[in-house]
Every structure is written in structure tokens, then in C-alpha cells.
Amino acid sequence: MAAKSNLTNMVLVLGVTCLFCSAILGGAFVLTKEPIAAAAADKTNRAIAQVLPAFETASDRQFVEALGKDFPYYEAKSGEALAGYAIESTVVGFGGNLTLMVGITPDRVVYNTSVLSHSETPGLGAKCTSDAKFVSQWKGFDPSVKKLIVKKDGGDVDAITASTITSRAYALAVENALAAFDEIHSAPAGPQDDRCHAACHSEQSEESEEGGQSNE
């Protein structure tokens, strides 16, 4: 009888403990859900403001299909005039997904870019957020004048030192955002240069064998 009583007590204690823990976790989720969502929205709004010229209103998040996938984007206006589109573009970098906010003005010029998230190597690819020369080159980047390919491959994009894969991925993300821009305007996208995409994956395979990125 004592053994049966002890087993019953253990089950009851475990059950109460589980309910108590579930209540705490549920309460924590409720308390943190809104602040987390608000922080994410604030980060997005700051990114939109960073990549586009001054505007008065921005649309809610919308989606456009391009290159076989959906691209989130925001339309910004000043009065009735279109200021531009802020387009989220995600590609695979050296360490994982690299997501940019790319601002494009109505004349199809990249106004600016901002990194929303990345998994690149600290001190190397992670410099895509801090390398002044690399970051500044995207402001006012006109793809009708400059090639969206790193200079190592014959283009006009200055790569981050020792981070060729990240640099190529960044350029590809911008190129993909331009393709999404073309779809938003319902205009046929221009011929897409696949060299960046192919080179990025080729280099990733080669450098994975060597154990790291290289700008050599």
C-alpha cells in the first residue's frame, strides 16, 4: 500500500509541476510576444527609412513573385509620388542565409541597402555590415552603368577582403531585388546574369575544401 501511495503522490507532484511550468512559459510568451513583434517592426521600419529617400507613407508588407520565389516588399510614397520600393532579398552566403533590405527608386537605381540578418563569419563576411568601402558603394548603385559582379569576376563591386563568397552573395541579393522590382512594375526583367550565382556556388565548393573564404 505504501508503495502504491508513493507512486500516486509522485504522479500528482509531477502533474502539478508540469502544469505550473506550462503556465509560466505561457505567461512569458504572452508578455514577450508584443515587445518582440514591436522590436522586429521597428527594425524593419528603420531599414526602410535607411534604404529609400525621404517619404511620407509606406505600405504594409506585400509580396511579389520573381525568380520562382516570393519577395516581401514595401511601397513608399510622398503624397501621390512614388519614392521607391524597399525589397527584402535573401540568398545563401558563406555561413547561411543573408537577408538584405534593398531600396530601389522608380528609375531602377539602388538608393541604398541594409543587412537585416546574416550568419557570416565574424571579422570576415560579417564585415558586410561595417566595412565602409563595401557598404558605401551600394548607395546610388546604377545597374545600367555598373556590373553587379565583384571585380574579381570582371564586374564593378568591391569585395570585402578575404570574403569573396559573402561579397558575391550580397551582389546576388541586390540583383535578385532588382528582378523583383521589375516584376512589381510588371515589366519583363532584363536578361539575368547567372555568372554571380554560378560563381558563388562554385567558389563555395572549392573553398569549403580549402577550409575558408579567400579573396585571392
C-alpha positions in Angstrom: 0.0 0.0 0.0 2.8 2.4 0.9 4.5 1.8 -2.5 1.2 2.5 -4.3 0.6 5.6 -2.3 4.1 6.9 -3.0 3.6 6.3 -6.8 0.3 8.2 -6.7 2.0 11.1 -4.9 4.8 11.2 -7.4 2.4 11.3 -10.4 0.4 14.1 -8.7 3.5 16.1 -7.9 4.9 15.7 -11.5 1.5 16.6 -12.9 1.2 19.8 -10.8 4.8 20.7 -11.6 4.2 20.3 -15.4 1.1 22.5 -15.2 2.9 25.1 -13.2 5.8 25.2 -15.7 3.4 25.4 -18.6 1.6 28.3 -17.0 4.9 30.1 -16.5 6.0 29.5 -20.1 2.6 30.6 -21.5 2.7 33.7 -19.4 6.2 34.6 -20.5 5.1 34.1 -24.2 2.2 36.4 -23.8 4.3 39.0 -22.0 7.1 39.0 -24.6 5.2 38.4 -27.8 4.2 42.0 -28.3 7.6 43.5 -27.4 9.4 41.1 -29.7 6.9 41.9 -32.6 7.3 45.6 -31.9 11.1 45.4 -31.9 11.0 43.5 -35.2 8.6 46.1 -36.8 10.9 48.9 -35.6 13.9 47.3 -37.1 12.1 46.9 -40.4 10.9 50.5 -40.4 14.4 51.8 -39.7 15.7 49.6 -42.6 13.1 51.0 -44.9 14.0 54.6 -43.9 17.7 53.8 -44.4 17.4 52.4 -47.9 15.0 55.0 -49.5 14.9 58.8 -49.9 12.6 60.7 -47.6 9.0 59.6 -47.8 5.7 60.2 -46.0 4.0 56.8 -46.0 4.9 53.2 -46.5 2.6 50.4 -47.4 2.1 47.2 -45.3 4.3 44.2 -46.2 3.4 42.9 -49.7 4.8 40.1 -51.8 5.8 39.7 -55.4 6.9 36.6 -57.2 10.2 36.7 -59.0 12.8 34.1 -60.0 10.4 31.4 -58.7 10.1 32.7 -55.1 8.2 35.4 -53.1 9.9 38.7 -52.2 8.5 40.8 -49.4 8.4 44.5 -50.3 7.1 47.9 -49.1 6.0 50.7 -51.3 6.9 54.2 -50.1 5.3 57.5 -51.3 5.5 61.2 -50.7 2.0 62.4 -51.3 1.0 60.6 -54.6 4.5 60.4 -55.8 6.3 57.1 -55.6 9.5 57.4 -53.6 10.6 53.8 -54.2 10.4 50.2 -53.1 12.1 48.6 -50.2 12.6 44.9 -51.1 13.7 42.1 -48.8 16.1 39.7 -50.6 17.5 36.5 -49.1 20.4 34.5 -50.5 22.8 31.9 -49.1 26.1 33.4 -48.0 29.2 31.7 -46.6 27.7 30.9 -43.2 24.0 30.7 -44.0 21.1 33.0 -45.1 22.0 36.6 -45.8 18.9 38.9 -45.9 19.1 42.5 -47.2 16.6 45.3 -47.5 17.3 46.9 -50.9 15.8 50.3 -51.7 15.2 50.9 -55.3 13.9 54.2 -56.8 11.5 54.4 -59.7 14.3 54.9 -62.2 15.7 51.4 -61.2 18.6 52.7 -59.2 19.6 51.2 -55.9 19.3 54.0 -53.4 20.9 52.1 -50.6 21.0 48.7 -48.9 20.8 47.4 -45.3 21.6 44.0 -43.8 18.5 42.6 -41.9 20.2 39.4 -40.8 23.2 37.2 -41.6 25.3 34.3 -40.3 28.6 35.3 -41.8 32.0 34.8 -40.1 32.9 37.5 -37.5 35.8 39.5 -38.7 35.4 38.3 -42.3 32.0 38.1 -44.1 30.3 39.8 -41.1 32.0 43.0 -42.3 29.2 43.3 -44.9 27.6 45.4 -42.2 30.6 47.5 -41.2 33.2 47.7 -44.0 32.9 51.4 -45.0 34.1 50.9 -48.6 31.9 47.9 -49.2 28.8 49.3 -47.6 29.0 52.8 -49.2 29.4 51.5 -52.8 25.7 50.4 -52.8 24.3 53.9 -52.3 23.2 55.2 -55.7 24.4 52.0 -57.5 23.1 52.1 -61.0 22.9 48.6 -62.6 22.6 50.1 -66.1 26.0 51.7 -65.7 27.8 49.2 -63.4 28.0 45.4 -63.4 26.6 43.7 -60.3 29.5 41.4 -60.1 32.6 41.5 -57.9 35.7 43.0 -59.6 37.5 39.6 -59.3 34.9 38.3 -61.8 35.0 41.3 -64.1 32.4 43.5 -62.5 32.3 46.7 -60.6 31.6 45.5 -57.0 34.5 45.9 -54.5 34.6 42.7 -52.5 35.3 42.5 -48.8 38.9 41.5 -48.2 39.1 37.7 -47.7 35.3 37.3 -48.1 34.6 36.7 -51.7 31.7 34.4 -51.1 29.9 36.9 -48.9 30.5 39.7 -51.4 29.2 37.6 -54.3 26.1 36.6 -52.3 25.5 40.3 -51.4 25.7 41.3 -55.0 23.3 38.4 -55.9 20.8 39.6 -53.3 20.8 43.1 -54.8 20.4 41.6 -58.3 17.5 39.5 -57.2 15.9 42.5 -55.6 16.1 44.3 -59.0 14.4 41.3 -60.6 11.6 41.6 -58.0 11.4 45.4 -58.8 10.9 44.5 -62.5 8.0 42.2 -61.6 6.4 44.9 -59.4 6.4 47.1 -62.4 5.0 44.2 -64.5 7.8 44.8 -66.9 9.9 42.0 -68.4 13.0 41.6 -66.4 16.2 42.1 -68.3 18.5 39.1 -69.1 19.7 37.9 -65.7 23.5 37.4 -65.5 23.9 33.9 -63.9 27.6 34.3 -63.5 27.4 35.6 -60.0 25.1 32.8 -58.9 27.2 30.1 -60.5 30.5 31.5 -59.3 29.2 31.9 -55.8 28.3 28.2 -55.6 31.4 27.1 -57.4 33.6 29.1 -55.1 31.7 27.8 -52.1 32.5 24.2 -53.1 36.2 25.0 -53.8 36.7 27.0 -50.6 34.9 24.5 -48.4 37.5 22.0 -49.4 40.2 24.6 -48.5 38.6 25.4 -45.2 37.6 29.1 -45.6 37.0 32.2 -47.7 39.6 33.8 -49.8 39.9 36.9 -51.9 42.9 35.6 -53.7 
